[in-house]
Amino acid sequence: MTVFKGYLKMTRKNIGIVLMYFGIFLGIAIIMNAAVQKEDKGGFAARKINVAIVDLDQSELSKQLITYLKEKHSITLAKDDKARLSEELYYQKQSVILQILKGFEENAGKGETGIHLTNSPGSYSGIYLEQQINNFVRNVCTYQAAGYSIREGSQKVMGHKEGKVTLEDLNGNGGEQPAHGGFFQFLPYLFLATFGGVLGKILFLFRKREVKNRLMASSVSLKKQNGEMLLAFFAVGVIMYIACIFCLFLIYNHDIVAEKNIVWYLANGFLNMLVALEIAFLVGVLIKSEMQANTVTTPLSLGICFLCGVFVPLEVMGAQVKMIAKFLPVYWYETVNILLMEHENISSAVGRQVLSGMGIQILFVFALAGIGMAIVKYQQQER
């Protein structure tokens, strides 16, 4: 087991690179997952907004509008002091500043807006508020056209019962991403960067002429050398994979224990690990110097991860980018991962999509292995 032990010893010498990428991966996964968990989920639900209203019209319709908004939001009547209002927006004391302009009641009958909304930085509450105002004014004008006064029309609008909507949880996860979703999403970056930078470099060192000549002069056959090399690759991959799973259970203990799709997650991650080993093997047989290992691995791993949905969600990518990404195995890993996150119970239809994605990854494993062995055989014949 000379070659096998040599690979393991050289991997231990590069443990600093492994720990660096492992730390980057854990940091990205934890930070991004925390951001997802803190993300505002109330954007599509009825909620109260802090609104400061400046009524420059002082008409019956503007007063009725303020009464209507008080039922739905936290309303503060303010003076037309731009400096103070800007300060309240900046310090987030108010989410929206609503100015009811002069001629609001008169222009409402003509179908004109007559209001001015200012949002606090990074807030979209004004869109939600404007929709409510437009609905109120339009309904009041409809009643007014039917012969009702503005007060009577406003009372009837405010007396409307709002419909109740019950969302059916078809997927079983309540529409929320699992806490461990970010961990599995960023797993390909760890494998690609670590295996390419470490195993690819070690493979190159074993391919150097002086090292290769010594091995050829030894009693270890070429077939056994290649077998031990593949075994070393697989052993390092499994060790890294087990370390990742250990961290997964350590960080998301409660969520992972309750996760019904954990077997699917682990199987998908294992296939991704095998694919990363194959890519590292290709890097090792193609590079021409030890320094090229990191030079090639860094842009390669980042490029694959950006294209395939590791760093940028697949749903925001264009059709052309997705078309290119389909020729990369990580795309299919992320596709399966998304299905597992969105569906707590894998039905027959979803199950077929999951198996299809994993099957394509297996085909990539064999295809990359075939390409790698063909390159090695060509290089041996060339020499």
N, C-alpha and C positions, 0 to 999 in steps of 0.2 A: 504493500500500500504506500509506496514511496511517493508517487505523484499525488495521491489523495492527501497524505499528511502534509506534503509541500504546499498544496493549495490552502489547507486550513491554517498553516503557520503564516503564510503570507496574508491571509485574510485577517488574522489577529494583528499583524503589523499595521494594517490599514483600518484598525478599529475606530480611529479618530474620525475618519471620513464617514464611516457607518453611523457613528453616534451623532455627527453633525447633521446628516440628512434625516436621521430619525427624530432629532430634536426639532428640525424645521417642519417635518411632517406633523408631529404632535401639536406644535404651536399653531400651524395653519388650521388643522382639523378642529381644535378646541375653540380657537377664536372665531372661525367661520360658523361653527355650530352655535356658539353663544349668540352671534349676530342673528342667526335664523330664529333662535328661541325668543330673542327680545324684539323681533320684528313686529310692527304694529299689525295685528290681525283684525282690528276693528274697522278697517277702511271701507268695508261693504256692509257694516251694521249701523243701525241708528244709534247715535251717540250725541252727547252734549258737547258743545263747543263754546269756548270763552269768546264772546263777541262784544266789542265796543261799538255802539251805534251813535252816529252823529246825524240828528234829524234836522236837515236844513229846510224841509218842506213844511213841517208842522201842519199837515193836512189830516183829514179824517182817515184816509187810506194809510198814510204813514203810521199813524197811531195804532190802527188796527193791525198793521204788519208787525209792529213792535210787540203788541199783545200776543200775537200768534207765535212769534219767535221766542217769547219768554216761556211758553209752554214746552219748548223743545231744547232750548239752550240756556247757558248762563249769560244773561244780558246785563251790560253796563251802559247807561246813558252817559255820553261824554260830550264835552264842548269841542268845537272845531279848532283844536290846538294841535297842529301837525307835529311840532317838536315833541310834545308829551306823548302823543299817540305812537309816534315812531319809536320812542323809548320803550313803551309798553310792549310793542311788537318785538323789539330787539331782545328784551329780557324775558320774553315769552309769558308776560302777564296776560296778554290777549293773543288769541290765535288768528282772529280776523278783525279788521276795522271795516265797518259798514257805514258808508255815507249815503244817506237818502237825499238826493239832490233836489233843488227847487224845481217845481213843476212836475214832481213825481206823480201826483194823482192825475194831473191833466194829461201827462204823456202816457200813463198806463192805459187809458182808453184808446190810444192810438197804436198800442202794441209796442211802445218803446220802453226801454229798461228803466232808466231814471235812477240807477244806483251805481255806486262805485265800491268795489271790494279790494282790500289789500291784505294779503296773507303774510303770516310770519315766515321767516326764511325756512325753506325745506318742508313747508306744510301745504297740503292740498285741500284743506278744509273749506276754502272759499268756493270751490267747485260744488261741493256738497250743499253748502249754504245757499248758493245762487240758484241751484235747482229747486230747493224748497221755496225760495222767494218767488221765483217765476211761476211755480205751480199755484201758489197762494193768490198772486195777483191775477193770473189768468182765470182762475175759478171765480174770484170776486167779480171780475169784469163780466163774466158769463151771467152771474146772478143779477148784476146791475142792468145788463141788457134785457133781462127778463122782467124788469120792473122793480126789483128790490133796491133798497138803499145800500150804501157802502157798508154801514154798520150791520144791517140785516144779512147781507151777503157774506160778510166776514164771519158772523156768528154761525151761519150754516156751514161754511167751509171748516171752521174750527170744530164743529160738531160732527164732522165726518169720522166714522170709525176706520182706523187703519187696519189693513189686512194683515193677517199673521201668516208667516211663511215658516214651514218646518222642512229643514233640509234632511233628506234621507241619506244616511251614512252607508252608501253602497260599497265603499272600499274597506270599511271597518276601521279606519284610522282617524276618523273625524276630520279629514281634510288637512291634517297637520303632518309635517315631516318628522320622522322619528328623531330622537335626540342623537342617536348614533349615525344618522345619515351622512353627516359631514365626514366622519371617520372613514367610512367605506368609499365615499366619493373621492377623497384625496389619496387613497391607498396606491393607485398606479404611479403617482409621482415618486413616492418613496421607493418602490421596487425598481422603476426605470433608472432613477438617478443613482441609487446605491449599487445595484448590480452592474450597471454600465461602468460606473467610475471605479469600482473595486474589482469585480470578477473579470471585466473586459481588460483591465490593465494587467492582472495576473496572468490571464491567458496569453497576452502578448509576450510577457516575460518568459513564459515557458516555450514560446515559439521562436525565441531568439536563437540564432544559429549555434552559439556555443553551448547553451543549455540543451538544445535539441540533440546536438552531437553526443553529449554526455549520456543522455537518456538512451540514445540509439546504441551506444557502446555497452550499456548495462544489460543485465539478464532479463530485464522487464520487456516483454514484447510490445510492439506498437499497439496491438489490439487491447492489451491490458492497460496500457497508458491512457488510451482514449476512454476506456471504461471507467478508470479511476478519475479521470478529468470530469466526465459527465456526472459521476457519483458525487464528486466534490461540489460541483455546481448545484446539484439537487440538495445536498446536505446544507449548504449555506442558505439556499432559498427557503428550505423548511425551517431552519433555525430562525431566520428573519420573520417568516410567516407566524411561527409560534409566539415570538416576541410581540408581534403586532396584536395577536389575539389575546395575549395576556394583558397588554395595555388596554385593549378594548373592554375586557371584563372588569379591569381595575377602575376605569373611568366611568363606564356606563353600566355598572353592576345590575341595578334594579331594572333598567330598560332592556338589557340584553336577556336577562332571565325571563322576562315577560314577552320577548319577541318570538312570534310564532314562525317567522321565516328565517330564523338564525341559521339553519342548515343550508338554506339556499344562499344566504349571504356568505357563509364560510366557503361553500363550494365555488361560488363565483370569484371570491378573492383568491382561492387556491389556483384557479385557472389563470387569473391575471398574473399571479406570481410565476407560473410556468412560462407565460408569454414574455414576461420581463427577462427571465433567464435566457430565453432564445435570442432576444434582441441584444442582450449583453454578450452572448456568444458571437453574434455577427459583428459586434463592435470589436471584440477581441481579435477576430481573424482578419479584419479589414484595416485596422489602424497600422501605421508604419512606424510609430514611436510611442514611448510610454506617456509622453506629455499629451498626445492626441486623445488619450482615453477620456480625460475631463473636457478637453476642447470639443470633442464630438458628442459626448454624453449630455452635457448641459443644454446646448440648444436642441438636441434631439428629444430629450425628455420633456423640456418645456414646450416645444412645438407640438408634440403629440398630445400633451395634456391640454393645451389651449384649444386644439382642433377638436378633441374628442369629448369635451364637456367636463373635464376635471376642475379647471379653474373658472370657466365660463359656462353657465347652464346651457344645455342643448336647446332648450325652448327659445332662447333669444338669438340663436344663430340662424343665418340665412340658409336657404335651400342648397345653394352651391357649396357652402362650407360643409354641410352635412353630407352631401354627396361624396366629397373628398374623404371625409372622416370615416365613411363606411368601409373604406379600404384599409382601415387600421383596426387592430383587435381591441384597443382600449375603448373605442366607440361602442362596441357591443357589450363590453363590461359595464359601461355607464348606463346603457340602455336597460340591461337587466337590473342594475342597481336601482334605477328610477322606478321600474315596475315593482320591485320589492318594497320600496319606500311608500309607494302610492297605494298598494293593496296589501292589507293585513292578511286576508285569506286568498290564497292562490287558487283561483277557479280553473276550470278546464281550459278556457280561452286564454287567460293570462298565463297559465302554466305552459301552454304551447309556445307562447312568445318567450317565456323565460328559458325553456329548453332549447328553443331555436337560437337565442342569443348565446347560450353557453355552448351549443354545438358548433356555432361559427368560430368561437374562440378555440375550441379543440382543433378545428381544421387549420386555424392559424398556427397552432403549436406544431402540428405535423408539417405544414408548409414551410415554416421558418426553419425547422430542424432539417428538412430536405435541402433547403437553400444553403444552410450553414455547412452541411456535410459535403455538398457539391463544391463549395468554395475551397474547403480544406483539401479535398481530393485533387482539385485543379492546382492548388498551390504546391502540393506534394509532387505532382507530375512535372510542374514547371521547374522545380529544383532538380 
